[in-house]
Amino acid sequence: AYGQADRVEPIDLTGDGFTEVSRRALDAGGVRAHRLLLDTRARLTVDASAFREARRGGNALDLPPHEADIAEDIDTQRAAATVSWLHAPTARTDYRVTLSAADTMRDSYYGVGRDPLAYGDTRSRLGVADLLVNHYGARHVLSGGVQATSERLQDTQPGYDRVLDLRYQQIGAFVQDEWTMRPGVQLLTGLRVDAHSALARPQVLPRAALRLAPRPSLDLRVSFARGIRAPQVFDEDLHIASVGGEARVILVDPDLRPERSTNWMAGGEWKPTLWGGQALVEVNAFHTQLRDQFHLVGLDDRPATDVREFLKVNLGTAAVRGLETNVGWGRGDHVVLQGGIVFQRSTFGQPDPDFGSRRFFRTPDVYGNASVTVKEVLPVEVFVGLRITGPMLAPH
């Protein structure tokens, strides 16, 4: 069981009466229990959690939101539960059944100019059921499964003429084979079929991966996968921002097509024994191609109001490619040194229509991390961490 309480006081860095850091109060808790059954061949797990978070930013925080010049006031409550049954009826077969549900409610005020109509509320009720089956053969591991998802999303923002009552259903099935062709050579192939209520027809998504281990300390990998994101309304689409004295609302193009991705990756991992400990050198190259990507463009259908609209549309192609390097060394859990850096390039296939840029916004070309952990060597445990984020473009 766990419990958590966070309190963050508002901060006005510039002294203009408006917050740069909003006031925040979070209370959360949960419990997890499991029991072994059938002579330990089965396990029943139950998870339950809940939280409530209140945020308030803007000015005049002691007044009701509609009496402030700018206010973002959000009260979110969420309850979730999961039941999972894992069973191995034979030494070569196991399966897992999982049922999950979550109910999220959010009361909000996003307003400028003391607008009494800028109150709203959002509710999401989500249910997921899935089945996974594995069969372990001498040289093959066969896996298959089915997943069903149902969501009802309701959103009412009368001040912004927005009332949504959306229902989404998705059923997906997959099959996968992991074939050990010979010692040190594994080939994984898989296929997933998804039927989504926001798509006209089922989608077929293949994947494949090859792993070579010419020696115990060396792994080489290459993989290919395709993915899709349905043109549904997401939680981030319902957020209303108050920036520069105006409210900003995201709308979804009714002709929005699904976003598709194709990913290639190749890499290797070397784990030599060094200085009495285990070392790690890992290098991965990746390339992801996006088609019909989702993108926000400026749209002001109501110029006489203080509301600025952005429309989520498809914007051609984009590519994300780069190189990732990780190094590390450890002596058990007592001393661990780790570091990694990524060099990447994220570009649109065509200039962004609002700013004319081919580069992704808020996406650095360089980022990385490093850390040192020392346990049971000194009278105290020591952790030192470093995170690096390179420069990035941000639109204004």
Secondary structure by P-SEA (a helix, b strand, c coil): cbbbbbbbbbbbccccccccccbbbbbbcbbbbbbbcccccbbbbbbbbcbbbbbbbccccccccccccccbbbbbbbbbbbbbbbbcccccccbbbbbbbbbbbbbbbbbccccccccbbbbbbbbbbbbbbbbbcccbbbbbbbbbbbbbbbbbbcccccccbbbbbbbbbbccccccccccbbbbbbbbbbbbccccbbbbbbbbbbbbcccccbbbbccccccccccccccccccccccccbbbbbbbcccccbbbbbbbbbbbbbbbbcccbbbbbbbbbbbbbbccbbbbbbbbccccccbbbbbbccccbbbbbbbbbbbbccccccbbbbbccccbbbbbccccccccccccccccccccccbbbbcccccbbbbbbbbbbcbbbbcc
